[in-house]
Amino acid sequence: MDYRRYGVSPKDRRPVLDFLLDALRSSGCRILRHSGAASAPFRISYEDPSGRPGGIIAYAFLANSRSTRNRPDDEHRFQIKYGAKDGLEHELWTDPYEVYTTLLLGVHLEAGVIVSADVALHNPTKFFISFEFKDDSVQQIRKESWHSWERTKRSRGFEAPTEVVLGCVPERFLDLVHFEQAARGLSQGHRMLLADRIEELPVIGTSSTSTRGSKEVPRPNEQAAKRLASEFELSVEEILGIIEVAPRLKMAVRGWVAEKHLEELLNAAPEVACAERLEKDGQPDFEVQFHDRTEPCLIECKNVLRKPLADGTIKVDFQKTRASKGDPCSRYYRPTEFEVLAACLHPRTEIWEFRFQLTRVMQGHSKCPGHLSNNVRIDAGWDKEIGRLVTKL
């Protein structure tokens, strides 16, 4: 396996490695092999309670709640770092064959919990990055055994993408591994939806107590297929067709389903002559030709966040995952990149519905002239039907 290894202090890292090994065992797993404490990230292969082999590559760091000057008293944190502070970006290895699941973890020995960050949002990463979370989250993890929350951090005046963070007790560590397998590359809204519904998923949410000692591998059945078809509001054949042709499938299946529903909605609108999915990186999602407009309209589809704001307002997950090196403003969209933003409400309402807004009327970014603000809220000014925007284009 070709991934970069870092020399670390065995004395400092041994407790973290032992905690993860014990967490897998308490989840009903049998450890097959694991790397030593003198090298990071940790590589662990195991056999789960049903006899299936699995493996993780764990970028794991010690979390604590030590008092720090000029920081809140209720704050916990871990430092993402190996070796010296070199200012370089380091790649977090991910298995192209998806045999091993990459994890970015804070292991809190004192509190007895594990915190999992979204690898995609932190890849690549600079070292000596601090990852903070609140005591309320720690207490909720310990109380419920499984907890998810949204984390937004500002750096040099710029707001980083909202990130959904997971936390669990050791006995739920296998569920966390299965979750990160399924959630890889999901939008943050659907990442939290998956976390909220972890118990409903027969493979991901299988508890160790129900499968320990059993060699039977859960298989999809007719009822499960019907439930999936009902949730997506598509036939099983349509769902399988999407899965077959989507090049980024497993990590973004809900994103593709959202685009499929949007495509059908656009083509069903009487004002639309044709809606074409572009399916190219760096381009908007759709090019739409209206009957009463010569020029085509570019539309970008984005998911909303699952958790509403304090006043109940739904917020759109509206910024790019990565910024170009040395240009934090590149994380934010320009109004000239597309004319319409389509917000998919499914992560919040669990219904495949959309709201539409013109980018030219959206708020600009306060620190990045020529870019759109990432603080996008859906209010009464958004339209339920694309046709209503035609006369405003």
C-alpha atoms as one frame of an Amber mdcrd trajectory, in Angstrom:
protein
   0.000   0.000   0.000   1.532   3.245  -1.171   0.824   5.931   1.418   3.120
   8.248   3.313   4.102   7.127   6.786   5.299   9.449   9.532   7.619   8.581
  12.386   5.970   9.307  15.730   6.744   8.767  19.396   5.609   5.248  20.403
   5.175   6.400  23.993   2.771   9.171  22.955   0.880   7.207  20.291   0.576
   3.799  21.953  -2.417   4.820  24.147  -4.271   6.105  21.049  -3.594   2.931
  19.066  -4.582   0.713  21.993  -7.813   2.678  22.422  -8.782   2.102  18.779
  -7.920  -1.599  18.955  -9.990  -1.987  22.116 -12.834  -0.014  20.494 -12.940
  -2.432  17.563 -12.906  -5.388  19.945 -15.724  -3.896  22.013 -17.673  -3.507
  18.749 -17.400  -7.266  18.272 -14.423  -7.335  15.885 -11.428  -9.657  15.870
  -8.135  -7.880  15.137  -6.178  -9.580  12.348  -3.146  -7.312  11.994  -2.122
  -3.790  12.861   0.832  -1.464  12.443   2.993  -0.418  15.369   2.821   2.717
  17.475   6.042   4.165  16.018   4.498   4.886  12.625   1.436   6.869  11.577
  -1.224   6.691  10.282  -2.311   3.469  11.963  -3.255   0.583   9.698  -5.614
  -1.978  11.216  -7.253  -4.981   9.569 -10.027  -6.852  11.338 -12.869  -9.327
  10.981 -16.281  -7.923  11.896 -18.900  -9.799  13.979 -20.408 -11.393  10.855
 -17.020 -12.679   9.677 -16.425 -10.064   6.987 -12.900  -8.637   6.697 -12.357
  -4.908   6.949  -9.614  -2.379   7.435  -8.971   1.231   8.450  -6.226   3.778
   7.902  -6.518   6.007  10.950  -5.021   9.478  11.127  -5.674   9.564  14.871
  -4.700  12.280  17.336  -5.021  12.670  21.082  -7.892  14.945  22.132  -8.059
  16.722  25.476  -9.760  19.527  27.377  -6.752  21.285  28.840  -7.232  24.932
  29.678  -5.694  27.165  26.998  -5.112  30.875  27.182  -7.696  32.990  25.322
  -9.803  29.916  24.518 -13.272  29.024  25.920 -13.365  26.974  29.115 -15.812
  24.444  27.627 -13.614  23.633  24.630 -12.015  20.294  23.734  -9.518  19.957
  20.890  -6.951  17.842  19.087  -4.015  18.880  16.912  -3.794  17.432  13.407
  -0.035  17.085  13.131   2.803  14.690  12.388   6.419  15.779  12.489   7.551
  19.371  12.118   5.395  22.337  11.159   6.521  22.707   7.545   3.671  24.794
   6.088   3.109  22.185   3.356  -0.109  20.462   2.417  -0.162  16.755   3.238
  -2.368  14.270   1.424  -4.590  12.007   3.511  -4.418   8.670   1.724  -7.672
   7.106   0.558  -7.925   3.598  -0.847  -8.990   3.681  -4.529 -10.282   0.118
  -4.129 -12.252   1.042  -0.971 -10.906  -1.944   0.945  -9.574   0.306   3.699
 -11.586   3.188   5.141  -9.620   6.355   5.894 -10.499   8.055   9.173  -9.484
  11.417  10.646 -10.010  11.048  14.377  -9.661  12.737  17.706  -9.326  10.083
  20.413 -10.352  11.471  23.793  -8.927   9.034  26.341 -10.085  11.046  29.333
 -13.704  11.346  28.160 -13.783   7.895  26.569 -15.088   9.079  23.174 -13.979
   9.175  19.541 -14.574  12.187  17.280 -14.533  11.765  13.496 -13.947  14.604
  11.017 -14.851  14.578   7.313 -11.714  13.403   5.492 -12.813  14.961   2.184
 -13.041  18.446   3.718  -9.565  18.181   5.261  -7.734  16.617   2.330  -5.085
  17.829   1.804  -4.289  19.315   5.192  -1.550  21.354   6.749  -0.185  20.034
   9.995  -0.498  21.757  13.332  -4.174  22.436  12.588  -6.354  22.662  15.680
  -9.732  20.926  15.651 -12.046  22.203  18.400 -15.368  20.952  19.710 -17.539
  21.786  22.698 -18.101  20.037  25.984 -21.829  19.857  25.187 -20.984  17.584
  22.244 -18.802  15.361  24.420 -21.559  14.999  26.992 -24.101  14.217  24.276
 -21.845  11.489  22.857 -21.485   9.906  26.279 -25.223  10.126  26.924 -26.492
   8.856  23.546 -23.416   6.786  22.484 -23.691   8.397  19.008 -23.956  12.081
  18.179 -23.521  14.359  15.156 -23.248  18.130  14.982 -22.332  20.958  12.623
 -19.016  22.727  13.030 -18.082  26.003  11.356 -14.699  27.587  11.893 -13.337
  30.965  10.862  -9.710  31.378   9.814  -8.217  34.797   9.166 -11.693  36.221
   8.810 -12.876  33.581   6.318 -15.552  31.058   7.179 -14.592  27.472   6.367
 -17.244  25.097   4.993 -19.770  23.847   7.500 -18.657  20.378   8.555 -20.732
  17.595  10.067 -18.730  15.895  12.813 -19.497  12.479  14.316 -18.770  11.252
  17.803 -19.238   7.831  19.393 -18.331   5.708  22.385 -15.942   2.772  21.789
 -18.780   0.226  21.495 -20.105   2.124  18.445 -16.754   2.449  16.674 -17.612
  -0.134  14.008 -20.791   1.817  13.231 -18.611   4.899  12.796 -16.305   3.041
  10.391 -19.305   1.849   8.370 -20.724   5.366   8.414 -17.544   6.897   7.003
 -17.501   4.212   4.297 -20.956   5.276   3.154 -20.588   9.017   3.776 -17.393
   9.534   1.790 -17.888  12.612  -0.384 -21.514  13.257   0.621 -22.800  16.807
   0.960 -22.871  17.928   4.583 -26.672  17.933   4.678 -26.865  14.314   3.552
 -23.925  13.400   5.790 -25.967  14.478   8.799 -29.116  12.808   7.448 -27.183
   9.542   7.201 -25.871  10.019  10.738 -29.380  10.645  12.037 -30.689   7.500
  10.333 -27.768   5.201  11.073 -29.922   2.680  12.941 -32.273   2.265   9.957
 -29.525   1.080   7.627 -29.238  -2.722   7.844 -25.518  -2.953   7.040 -24.137
   0.345   8.327 -26.289   0.502  11.417 -26.032  -3.151  12.463 -25.133  -3.204
  16.123 -22.428  -5.526  17.386 -24.812  -7.190  19.821 -27.183  -8.315  17.073
 -24.505  -9.750  14.795 -21.861 -11.040  17.187 -21.250 -14.704  16.488 -23.293
 -14.703  13.292 -21.706 -15.497   9.929 -24.750 -14.472   7.911 -24.151 -11.397
   5.752 -27.196  -9.105   5.488 -28.479  -8.952   1.894 -30.910  -6.551   0.279
 -34.430  -7.983  -0.052 -37.570  -6.979  -1.891 -38.915  -4.965   1.026 -35.621
  -3.066   1.372 -35.684  -2.304  -2.347 -39.255  -1.030  -2.050 -38.325   1.179
   0.918 -35.407   2.610  -1.051 -37.605   3.234  -4.085 -40.187   4.930  -1.865
 -37.608   7.185  -0.232 -36.111   8.270  -3.571 -39.522   8.418  -5.301 -38.092
   6.516  -8.278 -38.485   2.964  -9.539 -35.829   0.389  -8.610 -34.825   0.212
 -12.285 -34.307   3.987 -12.406 -32.199   3.910  -9.240 -30.029   1.109 -10.610
 -29.698   2.964 -13.909 -28.359   6.037 -12.119 -25.920   3.915 -10.108 -24.660
   2.166 -13.253 -23.737   5.301 -15.201 -22.633   7.649 -12.386 -18.803   7.797
 -12.316 -18.692   9.121  -8.738 -21.384   6.812  -7.486 -20.915   5.473  -3.961
 -19.602   8.692  -2.501 -22.382  10.831  -3.947 -25.426   8.714  -4.723 -27.786
  11.123  -3.024 -26.294  13.984  -5.001 -27.037  12.118  -8.226 -30.565  11.349
  -7.083 -31.097  15.049  -6.340 -29.886  15.937  -9.830 -32.149  13.267 -11.355
 -35.183  14.734  -9.603 -34.142  18.242 -10.626 -33.707  17.127 -14.242 -37.218
  15.661 -14.274 -38.627  18.783 -12.621 -36.940  21.065 -15.153 -38.034  19.046
 -18.192 -41.595  18.906 -16.868 -41.826  22.702 -16.600 -43.852  24.121 -19.518
 -41.412  27.022 -19.891 -38.471  24.667 -20.475 -37.612  23.420 -23.968 -34.721
  21.213 -22.837 -32.639  20.616 -19.698 -29.267  18.932 -20.127 -26.987  17.664
 -17.378 -23.393  18.775 -18.032 -21.654  16.231 -15.756 -18.244  17.882 -16.017
 -16.026  18.958 -13.144 -15.755  22.710 -12.748 -19.004  23.384 -14.639 -22.546
  24.002 -13.379 -24.845  20.995 -13.191 -27.412  21.940 -15.865 -27.796  23.898
 -19.052 -31.449  24.807 -19.591 -33.033  26.181 -22.736 -36.282  28.090 -22.248
 -38.905  28.545 -24.975 -39.003  32.326 -24.564 -35.274  32.963 -24.188 -32.545
  32.732 -26.792 -29.585  32.214 -24.475 -29.350  29.015 -22.381 -29.424  29.265
 -18.585 -26.818  27.596 -16.351 -28.073  26.109 -13.084 -26.102  24.808 -10.104
 -27.694  22.299  -7.699 -26.711  22.440  -4.022 -28.010  20.640  -0.953 -29.201
  22.458   2.133 -27.833  21.709   5.575 -29.913  19.378   7.701 -29.877  21.498
  10.849 -31.897  24.755  10.575 -30.770  28.036  12.073 -32.126  29.155  15.435
 -35.055  30.941  13.786 -35.961  27.879  11.709 -34.458  29.213   8.474 -32.913
  26.637   6.137 -29.339  27.329   5.053 -27.696  26.185   1.809 -24.351  24.360
   1.859 -22.951  26.889  -0.603 -19.210  26.928  -1.052 -16.526  24.813  -2.624
 -14.774  22.149  -0.574 -11.303  23.439  -1.391  -9.727  26.791  -2.100  -6.799
  27.343  -4.452  -3.480  27.656  -2.674  -2.926  31.240  -1.531  -6.405  32.390
  -2.608  -9.071  31.826   0.076 -11.623  33.694  -2.051 -11.544  30.874  -4.633
 -13.640  28.839  -2.219 -16.628  31.071  -3.014 -18.663  31.119  -6.225 -18.882
  34.029  -8.649 -22.349  35.104  -9.847 -21.111  34.762 -13.432 -20.479  31.005
 -13.053 -24.210  30.234 -13.287 -27.436  32.226 -13.356 -29.635  30.150 -11.046
 -28.999  28.289  -7.804 -31.294  25.318  -7.186 -31.409  24.317  -3.515 -32.398
  20.716  -2.787 -34.341  20.549   0.487 -34.121  16.773   0.928 -31.468  16.767
   3.703 -33.869  18.876   5.782 -37.392  17.797   4.696 -36.541  14.307   3.364
 -38.669  15.220   0.333 -37.105  15.734  -3.094 -38.156  19.344  -3.530 -36.289
  22.449  -4.668 -36.183  26.220  -4.321 -34.693  28.520  -6.978 -32.905  31.869
  -6.830 -31.067  34.129  -9.284 -27.388  34.575  -8.478 -27.488  38.235  -9.536
 -29.759  39.088  -6.598 -27.848  37.039  -4.049 -25.665  38.712  -1.434 -22.022
  39.341  -2.278 -19.167  38.182  -0.065 -18.031  40.839   2.396 -14.317  40.036
   2.037 -14.145  38.763  -1.544 -15.359  41.280  -4.145 -16.896  39.610  -7.178
 -17.830  36.484  -5.203 -21.082  35.339  -3.626 -21.541  35.048   0.118 -21.578
  31.515   1.463 -24.205  32.571   3.994 -27.227  31.661   1.874 -30.608  31.403
   3.554 -33.829  30.292   1.902 -36.599  32.817   2.494 -39.858  33.895   0.844
 -37.904  35.370  -2.065 -37.036  31.920  -3.398 -39.314  30.345  -6.022 -40.725
  26.816  -5.952 -41.022  26.748  -9.752 -38.246  27.488 -12.230 -40.735  29.004
 -14.677 -41.299  32.002 -12.429 -37.679  33.052 -12.882 -37.771  33.124 -16.688
 -39.032  36.711 -16.896 -36.400  37.821 -14.355 -33.389  36.395 -16.173
